[in-house]
């Protein structure tokens, strides 16, 4: 004669009781995992949907960027010189997405931007770029007089490296080394080359 146990899983043989308990534990673990994933995705969505609310007339861009920094936590990088050519803006927005807000305030300005992580990098608009999108020259180096910079890339044993990529840090401008490891790139003085 087989004994049965009455419990939360119903009338089951006694040798199956541990299996029922395992099923309950697995169900609780699955529920906890689902809850953790949904909370994580919700937190990520709130970071991705940064909004700005601002109202004012004839605001200097320095004030506007201060409001962006305090409301979103983004850091704004740019040369003080490029802000001198900007003009005041009048805005009245409520919970506008950050990218739309940046496009609005920089629409008629001589500036453009790019977002890099939690940083907003400002630069002068180039002649080719009047769309308000990120410039290929975010540091504004092309406006300065460029001179050829020549060099040789070698490995730790002193052998030349052919085909190495040499770019100007912060730009997309660069070249590759020849078979002798030599390169020439047009750049201004005091730039950083990335190999």
Secondary structure, DSSP 8 states (H G I E B T S, - for coil): ---EEEETTEEEEGGGHHHHHHHHHHHHHHHHHHHHHHHHHHHHHHHHT-EEEEEEEEE-HHHHHHHHHHHH--EEE--HHHHHT---EEEEEEEEEHHHHHHHHTTTSSEEEEEETTEEEEEE--TT--SSS--SBTT-GGGS--EEEEEE-B-TTS-B-TT-EEEETTBS-EEE--TTSEEEEEE-TT--EE-
